[in-house]
């Protein structure tokens, strides 16, 4: 089973199409929507975990690209300012995926962007404002 968290950006002209339904039916994929902002006649945004066998996954990604969906790995949208972070660890307490964790014995806060789901909880609790999430062009 192959799984990856992605940011999908839908052009305004296709936000009303059953794109995710087509992924499930035509490419035998499953998904978990982690965040979505879809409005009529505006760019749509979806953060989702996409799962399936690697061949079906690759075919599904090609379908998305072919119809004009921009695909970004989640780590392009979530950043940590290492200069601002003072290693307090508050973010590690709320991170549901373990993307933020404390490396012991150094007591260093590590950010593993591959495990990040884009939930934004770290942004809300960080006293240093070191975490930034830019999931849409307007933000």
Secondary structure per residue as TSV (DSSP state, phi and psi in degrees):
chain	resnum	aa	ss	phi	psi
A	1	X	-	360.0	130.6
A	2	X	E	-109.9	138.5
A	3	X	E	-144.3	143.6
A	4	X	E	-152.6	143.4
A	5	X	E	-92.9	128.3
A	6	X	E	-130.2	155.8
A	7	X	E	-104.6	122.8
A	8	X	E	-109.5	131.1
A	9	X	E	-116.5	118.4
A	10	X	E	-99.7	126.3
A	11	X	-	-61.9	151.7
A	12	X	G	-53.2	-33.9
A	13	X	G	-74.3	-8.6
A	14	X	G	-122.7	7.1
A	15	X	T	-64.9	-20.0
A	16	X	T	-94.3	8.2
A	17	X	S	-92.3	152.7
A	18	X	-	-82.4	61.3
A	19	X	H	-67.6	-47.6
A	20	X	H	-67.9	-37.1
A	21	X	H	-58.6	-41.9
A	22	X	H	-64.6	-36.6
A	23	X	H	-60.1	-42.5
A	24	X	H	-68.5	-49.2
A	25	X	H	-72.2	-48.3
A	26	X	H	-85.1	-25.1
A	27	X	H	-121.8	7.6
A	28	X	-	56.0	41.4
A	29	X	-	-107.5	155.0
A	30	X	E	-117.4	162.4
A	31	X	E	-148.5	160.0
A	32	X	E	-134.4	113.4
A	33	X	E	-78.0	120.8
A	34	X	E	-97.0	-27.8
A	35	X	E	-162.8	143.3
A	36	X	E	-150.1	139.6
A	37	X	E	-135.8	100.1
A	38	X	-	-125.9	121.5
A	39	X	-	-131.2	147.1
A	40	X	T	-59.2	137.1
A	41	X	T	60.4	22.6
A	42	X	S	-131.6	161.3
A	43	X	-	-60.3	133.1
A	44	X	E	-97.0	150.7
A	45	X	E	-133.2	134.9
A	46	X	E	-142.6	132.6
A	47	X	E	-107.1	121.0
A	48	X	E	-144.5	153.9
A	49	X	E	-95.3	125.1
A	50	X	E	-110.8	130.9
A	51	X	E	-130.6	147.7
A	52	X	E	165.6	-175.8
A	53	X	-	-73.7	157.5
A	54	X	H	-58.5	-41.0
A	55	X	H	-64.3	-46.8
A	56	X	H	-63.6	-40.8
A	57	X	H	-58.1	-50.2
A	58	X	H	-61.8	-40.1
A	59	X	H	-65.8	-38.8
A	60	X	H	-65.3	-40.0
A	61	X	H	-64.5	-41.4
A	62	X	H	-61.8	-40.2
A	63	X	H	-58.8	-48.2
A	64	X	H	-59.4	-45.3
A	65	X	H	-63.2	-41.7
A	66	X	H	-61.7	-35.3
A	67	X	T	-89.7	0.3
A	68	X	T	103.5	9.6
A	69	X	-	-79.4	128.8
A	70	X	E	-85.2	132.9
A	71	X	E	-117.3	128.2
A	72	X	E	-129.5	138.2
A	73	X	E	-66.3	150.3
A	74	X	G	-58.4	-30.8
A	75	X	G	-69.4	-10.8
A	76	X	G	-79.1	-17.5
A	77	X	T	-105.1	-16.4
A	78	X	E	-120.9	126.0
A	79	X	E	-132.5	152.6
A	80	X	E	-120.1	130.3
A	81	X	-	-84.8	101.1
A	82	X	T	-63.9	-26.0
A	83	X	T	-70.8	-37.1
A	84	X	T	-80.0	-29.6
A	85	X	-	-67.4	126.6
A	86	X	-	-109.8	23.1
A	87	X	-	62.1	36.6
A	88	X	-	-74.9	-28.4
A	89	X	-	86.9	3.6
A	90	X	H	-57.7	-37.6
A	91	X	H	-64.9	-32.4
A	92	X	H	-67.2	-26.4
A	93	X	H	-72.5	-25.2
A	94	X	H	-109.0	-8.8
A	95	X	-	-70.4	113.4
A	96	X	S	-75.5	-17.1
A	97	X	S	-105.4	-7.0
A	98	X	S	78.6	15.9
A	99	X	S	-67.7	-27.5
A	100	X	E	-112.2	123.0
A	101	X	E	-149.9	164.4
A	102	X	E	-98.7	124.3
A	103	X	E	-84.9	122.6
A	104	X	T	-107.4	147.1
A	105	X	T	-88.3	0.3
A	106	X	T	-66.7	-22.1
A	107	X	T	62.0	36.3
A	108	X	E	-97.6	135.1
A	109	X	E	-81.9	122.9
A	110	X	E	-108.0	139.4
A	111	X	E	-115.0	113.6
A	112	X	-	-102.2	95.4
A	113	X	G	-63.3	-24.0
A	114	X	G	-65.3	-28.1
A	115	X	G	-93.1	-7.6
A	116	X	-	-73.1	135.6
A	117	X	-	-101.5	-4.7
A	118	X	-	77.3	25.1
A	119	X	-	-70.0	-22.9
A	120	X	-	77.6	5.8
A	121	X	H	-62.5	-36.4
A	122	X	H	-62.6	-35.8
A	123	X	H	-63.5	-40.8
A	124	X	H	-69.2	-32.4
A	125	X	H	-98.0	-11.3
A	126	X	-	-72.4	112.6
A	127	X	T	-68.9	-21.8
A	128	X	T	-92.7	-3.8
A	129	X	-	55.2	40.8
A	130	X	-	-83.8	-20.9
A	131	X	E	-96.5	132.6
A	132	X	E	-129.5	141.7
A	133	X	E	-126.0	122.4
A	134	X	-	-124.2	80.7
A	135	X	-	-88.6	-8.0
A	136	X	S	-141.7	157.8
A	137	X	T	-61.8	-29.3
A	138	X	T	-76.3	-23.0
A	139	X	-	-77.1	360.0
